[in-house]
Amino acid sequence: MESLLYISAIIVAIAFAVLVGYLVLTLKSANRTLDHVANTMAGLEKQVNGITHETELLLSKTNRLADDVQQKTESLNTVFASVKELGDSVQQVNRSIRHVSGVVSNQAVKQSEQIAQAVQWGNVAIDFYTKFKARKARQEQTSTLHKEEI
């Protein structure tokens, strides 16, 4: 029985040694994995620092660009205000021209009878002058013929 005890102690010792051996292999594998993770994290930290720096630069450029766009927008606001004022002025000129042409048209309609009478008197005067010239020319011809006969 004592030998059974020794054999069981040896089996336990061998089992413990095998267990420790597998535990050592597992811990070495875990250690390599953790080293790999640590290296990956270090590389990732460097990349994140680079990305952070680039992001800060990009944000700074974006802010400058936004300020520039804001200034140019404010400048364009004055241009648009000027264009609006110009449009208002053109509208006022158009209204004034319409008013003046309406007044002229109304006056032309009101005075059309007087204009027609003036044209008629002008035609009468031209006819009278033409007849006067023709009569005078006949009288001169007649007087020249009488003088030649005498």
Secondary structure, DSSP 8 states (H G I E B T S, - for coil): -HHHHHHHHHHHHHHHHHHHHHHHHHHHHHHHHHHHHHHHHHHHHHHHHHHHHHHHHHHHHHHHHHHHHHHHHHHHHHHHHHHHHHHHHHHHHHHHHHHHHHHHHHHHHHTHHHHHHHHHHHHHHHHHHHHHHHHHHHHHHHHHHHHHH-
